[in-house]
Amino acid sequence: MSKSTGTHFKAFNLRADAAKVLHQILEEGQSARECLPLAQASLKDQDKAWLQEMVYGVLRNLPILQFWLRQLLDKPLKNRFKIVEQLIMLGFYQLAFSRVSQHAAVSETVAACQPLNTLAMKGLVNAILRTFIRDEYSQQPAPSKQVASGLPKWLYKKLESAYQDDFNDLIANMQTKAPIWLRVNSQKVTRESFAQELEQSGVEFSYTPEHPEALILSKGYDVTSLPGFDAGWFAVQDGAAQLAAHFLQPQANDSILDCCAAPGGKTCHIIESHPHLSKVTALEIDEKRAAKITENLTRLGHTANVIIGDASSPDKWWDGQLFDRVLLDAPCSATGIIRRHPDIKWLRKAKDIDVLVNLQKQILDAIWPLIKPGGTLLYATCSVLPQENHLQVSDFLSRTSNALLDNSFYNDSTDKPGKQILPGEQQMDGFYYARLVKS
């Protein structure tokens, strides 16, 4: 095999890999966090980045890609040929949104039929992509605002109803790429000395005054290769998530519970935020995700009591000792982090929201008795849906006589309880917090 042929083989395999990952997400309901790393495992860094860029690009722009597909494909493909639909949309994305040349986008996407065992479709793929170019489909306006938004219909309608004043900005920010935030481990290194190390390594970053332990990377980097990663100098954590430890306000000798704690970023930040805590307990229902908490604690040099258990059933794991403070980072729709994880848009369904709201309610009612009188519960989600956030908290306050809202901490004048952060606000992800005190 010649050298040029070998390069070509690598390229069309990348497109085949991208189509496989898209098929796993869109047709099999797998999370990108599960299937993308497996596809990237044997790739070089540059190819890993390209693969993620293509997969996430298709997921961000799926409605318009599907609209084009429906116009150019006579009837849906079925069974083992279904993956060719993902391959064609990948071709559309390269031609309309990426810097891949037209020749490479067409020839190498067509060639990907071979490793996908769909050789019979090469002619179809080639014809559709060439028609797409010839008729300038990418220049045609989207048929509706919903298609242009990149969101599924159900979510578009919910957000349009909830955020009438901020809707256009919200949609635009949900489509943009999220920056990488680092949280400096103050028990190991100062932000200033860590910043010096980054500068000496040529890493570009910026500061943010609202987050004393944070740095924001100016572009994508392999964080495991940054100075001090193995030594536990920093963790990757979005700015909105970094607010949890500050809003919780740990005090000396506090016993603290972090519910639904995986992967452990907030647990570690709570430990870093005060050197003299009595005990920190991290609760997680999933055994594999609980192992991630332990892994992060170990790398950052922290100690916590990690328990595998269900937050809605404390009787199965609680030892009867009341907590001073509880962080409840509740299971949610994750609609606030779509810009970071665009597969969420297509994995989450409208019917899931009521199920999640009911689970949040169960956990709130189950955990509240575990808090000392005068103690604090910080309710948090990475959602932008009112049902999961201020409406959930309003409902809890109305049925819980000894629960009081502490809104002063957020400097928030809104009449809705808690603080809603929207995606892109101060470069942060979408997040919600409500601080409740037990009277």
C-alpha positions in Angstrom: 0.0 0.0 0.0 1.4 3.4 -0.9 1.8 6.1 1.7 -0.9 8.3 0.2 -3.4 5.4 0.2 -2.6 4.8 3.8 -3.4 8.4 4.7 -6.7 8.1 2.7 -7.6 4.9 4.6 -7.1 6.7 8.0 -9.3 9.6 6.9 -12.3 7.5 5.7 -12.1 5.4 8.9 -12.4 8.6 10.9 -15.6 9.4 9.1 -16.8 5.8 9.6 -16.0 6.1 13.3 -17.9 9.4 13.5 -21.0 7.8 11.8 -20.8 4.9 14.2 -20.8 7.2 17.2 -23.7 9.2 15.8 -25.6 6.0 15.2 -25.0 4.9 18.8 -26.3 8.2 20.2 -29.2 8.9 17.8 -30.5 5.3 17.2 -29.3 3.4 20.3 -29.7 6.1 22.9 -26.1 5.9 24.2 -24.4 8.9 25.8 -21.5 10.6 24.0 -19.5 10.2 27.2 -19.9 6.5 26.9 -19.3 5.8 23.2 -17.0 8.7 22.0 -14.0 7.8 24.3 -14.2 4.2 23.0 -14.0 5.5 19.4 -11.1 7.8 20.3 -9.1 5.3 22.3 -6.5 4.4 19.6 -6.4 7.7 17.9 -3.8 10.5 17.9 -4.7 13.7 19.7 -5.4 15.5 16.4 -7.7 12.8 15.2 -9.5 12.6 18.6 -10.2 16.3 18.4 -11.4 16.0 14.8 -13.7 13.1 15.6 -15.3 15.0 18.6 -15.6 18.2 16.5 -17.5 16.3 13.7 -19.8 14.4 16.1 -20.7 17.4 18.2 -21.1 19.6 15.1 -23.7 17.2 13.7 -25.5 17.0 17.1 -25.6 20.8 17.4 -27.0 21.3 13.9 -29.1 18.1 13.7 -32.5 19.7 12.8 -31.2 21.5 9.7 -29.2 18.4 8.6 -32.3 16.3 8.9 -34.3 18.8 6.9 -31.7 18.6 4.1 -31.7 14.8 4.3 -35.5 14.6 4.0 -35.3 16.6 0.8 -32.5 14.6 -0.8 -33.3 11.1 0.3 -36.4 9.6 -1.3 -37.3 7.3 1.6 -35.7 6.6 5.0 -33.0 3.9 5.1 -33.6 0.9 7.3 -31.8 -1.8 9.3 -28.1 -2.0 8.6 -28.2 0.8 6.1 -29.7 3.3 8.7 -26.1 4.3 9.6 -25.7 5.7 6.1 -28.2 8.5 7.1 -25.7 9.5 9.8 -22.9 9.4 7.3 -24.7 11.6 4.8 -25.5 14.2 7.6 -21.8 14.1 8.5 -21.1 14.9 4.9 -23.6 17.8 5.0 -22.0 19.1 8.2 -18.5 19.1 6.6 -19.7 20.9 3.5 -21.9 23.5 5.3 -20.2 24.2 8.6 -16.5 23.0 8.6 -13.3 23.9 6.8 -13.0 20.5 5.2 -12.6 20.9 1.4 -15.5 19.9 -0.8 -13.4 17.2 -2.5 -12.3 15.6 0.7 -15.8 15.9 2.3 -17.3 14.0 -0.7 -14.7 11.5 -1.6 -13.8 10.4 1.9 -17.4 10.3 3.2 -18.3 8.1 0.2 -15.2 5.9 1.0 -16.4 5.4 4.5 -19.1 3.1 3.2 -16.5 0.4 3.0 -15.6 0.1 6.7 -19.3 0.5 7.5 -20.1 -2.6 5.3 -22.5 -0.5 3.2 -20.7 -0.5 -0.1 -24.0 -0.8 -2.0 -24.7 2.8 -0.8 -21.6 4.5 -2.2 -23.4 5.7 -5.3 -26.3 7.1 -3.3 -24.0 8.9 -0.9 -22.0 10.4 -3.7 -25.1 11.5 -5.6 -26.7 13.2 -2.6 -23.5 15.0 -1.6 -22.9 16.3 -5.1 -26.5 17.5 -5.4 -26.1 19.2 -2.1 -23.1 21.2 -3.4 -24.6 21.8 -6.9 -27.9 23.2 -5.6 -26.3 25.1 -2.8 -28.5 23.7 -0.1 -26.3 25.2 2.6 -27.2 28.7 1.4 -31.0 28.1 1.8 -32.6 29.6 5.0 -33.9 27.2 7.6 -37.6 26.4 7.3 -38.4 27.6 10.8 -36.8 29.2 13.9 -36.9 25.9 15.7 -34.9 24.2 13.0 -32.4 27.0 13.0 -32.1 26.8 16.8 -30.7 23.3 16.7 -33.1 22.2 19.4 -35.8 19.5 19.4 -39.4 20.9 19.1 -40.4 20.0 22.7 -37.5 21.8 24.2 -37.7 24.8 21.9 -41.4 25.3 22.9 -40.6 24.9 26.7 -37.8 27.5 26.5 -39.8 29.9 24.3 -42.6 29.8 26.9 -40.3 30.2 30.0 -37.8 32.8 28.6 -39.7 35.2 26.4 -37.4 38.2 27.1 -34.1 36.3 26.9 -35.1 33.6 24.4 -33.0 34.6 21.4 -29.8 35.1 23.5 -30.5 31.8 25.3 -30.8 29.9 22.0 -27.7 31.5 20.6 -25.7 30.7 23.7 -26.9 27.1 23.8 -25.4 26.7 20.3 -22.0 28.0 21.1 -19.1 26.0 22.3 -18.4 26.1 26.0 -14.9 27.2 27.3 -12.8 25.0 29.5 -12.8 26.2 33.1 -10.1 25.1 35.6 -10.5 25.3 39.4 -7.2 25.7 41.2 -6.8 23.4 44.2 -6.0 26.0 46.8 -4.7 23.3 49.2 -1.9 22.5 46.7 -1.0 25.7 44.9 -2.0 29.3 44.5 -3.8 30.6 41.4 -0.9 32.9 40.7 1.8 30.3 40.8 -0.3 27.9 38.7 -0.9 30.7 36.2 2.9 31.3 36.0 3.4 27.6 35.2 0.7 27.8 32.4 2.3 30.9 31.0 5.7 29.2 30.9 4.1 26.3 29.0 2.5 28.6 26.5 -1.0 27.9 27.6 -3.4 30.8 27.0 -6.0 31.6 29.6 -7.9 34.4 31.3 -9.0 35.3 34.8 -12.5 36.0 36.0 -13.0 38.2 39.1 -16.2 36.4 40.3 -14.3 33.1 40.7 -11.2 33.4 42.9 -10.0 29.9 42.2 -10.7 29.8 38.5 -8.9 30.1 35.2 -10.6 29.9 31.8 -8.6 28.4 28.9 -8.6 30.4 25.8 -8.7 27.4 23.5 -8.9 23.6 23.7 -6.1 21.8 25.4 -5.5 18.2 26.6 -6.0 19.0 30.3 -4.1 15.9 31.4 -0.9 17.3 29.8 -1.1 20.6 31.6 1.4 21.4 34.4 0.4 19.9 37.7 -2.4 17.6 36.5 -1.0 14.4 38.1 0.0 16.4 41.2 -3.6 17.5 41.7 -3.1 21.2 41.2 -6.4 21.7 39.5 -9.6 20.2 38.4 -11.8 20.8 35.3 -15.0 22.5 36.6 -17.3 25.0 35.0 -17.7 28.4 36.7 -21.4 27.8 37.5 -20.5 24.5 39.3 -17.7 26.3 41.2 -20.4 28.5 42.8 -21.8 25.5 44.8 -19.1 25.5 47.5 -19.3 29.3 47.9 -23.1 29.3 48.2 -23.0 26.4 50.6 -20.6 28.4 52.9 -18.9 25.6 54.8 -17.8 26.5 58.3 -15.3 25.0 60.7 -16.3 21.6 62.2 -19.3 21.2 59.8 -20.5 17.8 58.9 -21.4 18.0 55.2 -23.3 15.7 52.8 -23.0 16.0 49.0 -25.9 14.2 47.4 -25.7 12.7 43.9 -22.0 13.6 44.1 -20.4 12.0 41.0 -17.9 12.8 39.6 -16.9 14.6 42.7 -15.9 18.0 41.6 -18.1 19.8 44.1 -17.1 17.4 46.9 -13.5 18.3 46.3 -14.2 22.0 46.1 -16.1 21.9 49.4 -13.1 20.3 51.0 -10.8 22.9 49.5 -13.0 25.7 50.6 -12.4 25.2 54.3 -9.5 23.4 56.0 -11.3 22.4 59.2 -14.4 20.5 58.3 -15.5 17.8 60.6 -16.6 15.3 57.9 -17.5 15.3 54.3 -19.8 12.5 52.9 -20.2 12.0 49.2 -23.3 10.0 48.2 -23.8 8.4 44.8 -26.3 5.7 43.7 -24.1 4.4 40.8 -21.1 2.3 41.7 -19.1 3.1 38.6 -19.7 6.8 39.0 -18.8 6.6 42.7 -15.5 5.2 41.7 -14.9 8.4 39.8 -15.4 10.4 43.0 -12.7 8.3 44.7 -10.4 8.8 41.7 -10.8 12.6 41.8 -10.4 12.7 45.6 -7.1 10.7 45.3 -5.6 12.8 42.5 -6.4 16.1 44.3 -5.2 14.7 47.7 -8.5 14.9 49.6 -10.3 12.5 51.9 -14.1 12.0 52.1 -16.5 9.3 53.1 -17.8 7.9 49.8 -21.1 6.0 50.1 -23.0 4.1 47.4 -26.7 4.8 48.1 -30.0 6.2 46.9 -30.6 9.8 48.1 -34.4 9.1 48.0 -34.0 6.2 50.5 -31.7 7.4 53.4 -32.9 4.6 55.7 -30.7 2.2 53.7 -27.4 4.1 54.2 -27.8 6.9 56.8 -26.1 6.4 60.2 -28.5 8.8 62.1 -26.0 11.6 62.5 -27.5 14.9 61.4 -25.6 17.1 58.9 -24.9 20.9 59.2 -25.0 21.4 55.5 -26.3 19.4 52.5 -25.6 20.0 48.8 -28.3 18.4 46.7 -27.1 18.5 43.1 -30.3 16.8 42.0 -30.7 14.5 39.0 -32.1 16.8 36.2 -32.6 17.3 32.5 -29.1 18.8 32.1 -30.5 21.3 29.7 -28.1 24.0 31.1 -25.0 22.1 29.8 -26.3 21.4 26.2 -23.6 23.6 24.7 -21.0 21.4 26.4 -22.8 18.1 25.8 -25.0 18.5 22.7 -26.1 14.8 22.7 -28.3 15.7 25.7 -30.8 17.4 23.3 -31.4 14.1 21.5 -31.2 11.7 24.5 -33.6 13.6 26.7 -37.3 13.4 25.8 -40.3 15.5 26.8 -41.7 12.7 28.9 -38.6 12.5 31.0 -39.1 15.9 32.6 -42.1 14.9 34.8 -40.3 11.8 35.9 -37.2 13.9 36.9 -39.4 16.5 38.7 -41.0 13.8 40.7 -37.6 12.2 41.6 -36.3 15.7 42.7 -39.3 16.1 44.9 -38.8 12.6 46.5 -35.1 13.4 47.2 -35.9 16.8 48.7 -38.5 15.3 51.1 -36.2 12.4 52.0 -33.0 14.5 52.7 -34.6 17.4 54.6 -35.0 15.4 57.9 -31.2 14.7 57.8 -30.3 18.3 58.4 -29.8 19.9 61.9 -32.1 22.7 63.0 -30.4 25.9 61.7 -28.7 23.9 59.0 -28.6 24.6 55.3 -29.6 22.8 52.1 -28.3 24.0 48.8 -30.5 22.7 46.0 -28.8 22.8 42.6 -29.4 21.6 39.1 -27.7 22.1 35.7 -31.1 22.8 34.2 -32.8 25.8 32.7 -36.3 24.5 33.0 -38.5 26.2 35.6 -40.3 23.0 36.6 -37.0 21.6 37.9 -35.9 24.9 39.5 -37.8 27.7 41.0 -41.2 26.0 40.6 -39.7 22.9 42.3 -38.4 25.0 45.2 -41.6 27.0 45.5 -43.5 23.7 45.8 -41.1 22.4 48.5 -41.4 25.6 50.5 -45.2 25.5 50.4 -45.3 22.0 51.9 -42.4 22.2 54.3 -43.2 24.4 57.3 -39.7 24.6 58.7 -38.0 25.4 55.4 -37.0 29.1 54.8 -35.5 30.6 51.6 -32.3 32.5 52.0 -32.2 34.6 48.9 -29.8 37.3 50.2 -26.8 35.2 49.3 -27.3 35.5 45.6 -27.8 39.3 45.5 -30.8 38.4 43.4 -33.9 40.7 43.3 -36.1 38.4 41.3 -39.4 37.3 42.7 -38.7 33.7 41.7 -36.9 31.8 44.5 -33.3 30.9 44.0 -30.8 32.0 41.3 -31.1 30.9 37.7 -27.9 31.2 35.6 -28.4 31.0 31.9 -25.8 29.4 29.5 -23.2 32.0 28.5 -23.7 34.2 31.5 -20.2 35.3 32.5 -19.1 32.4 30.2 -20.8 29.9 32.6 -23.0 26.9 31.9 -26.7 27.1 32.7 -27.3 26.3 36.4 -29.8 26.9 39.2 -29.3 27.3 43.0 -31.6 27.8 45.9 -30.4 28.0 49.5 -32.8 26.8 52.1 -32.4 27.1 55.9 -34.0 24.8 58.4 -35.8 26.9 61.1 
